[in-house]
């Protein structure tokens, strides 16, 4: 079992930046690939970014490629999502995810989910 707690969401103007954090507890952090999803009002949850168990490889949705960066800090059992050049269409609840393989996450699923953190980008 893995518990995931997100933080760092908030209100930001278009063009600004935010960094989301996801603290993991429970089973060994390095045993899981980690990722981020988001869900905007009236839309389905969508994949945003993922990172392998070792942190050596990442994957991004086309809509955020070049603007968002996922990373993980093993000493802190934490995964981050640095979001730059934010756009109003990035407004959503962002969810942290953990799975035994990055392929699970990039396929749109996960073994464990956080409770979500709201990101609002004003124009």
C-alpha angles and dihedrals in degrees: 000000000000126000117207125195121185127203139165102069122134147118120311136165121249110277092030132113139239133179119214121202130200119194115202126202135174119042121035109299093217091058092072138067109224134213150164130236131179138204124200122199111284093006136099122257111269136197116255110170143339139193130199125246091260094043091235097117136039137188130200139191111249091242093064102029111129093016105060128053126194121202139160134217111207095191089058098036086231137132121202137203113201108198118194133173089024120200131201088249089064088070108121146106107280119214129198117221137193128194140162091248135029087227089067090055097043089050088061102260140092142193095225134023137197123225094255137244126232120241117188122185116193123206 
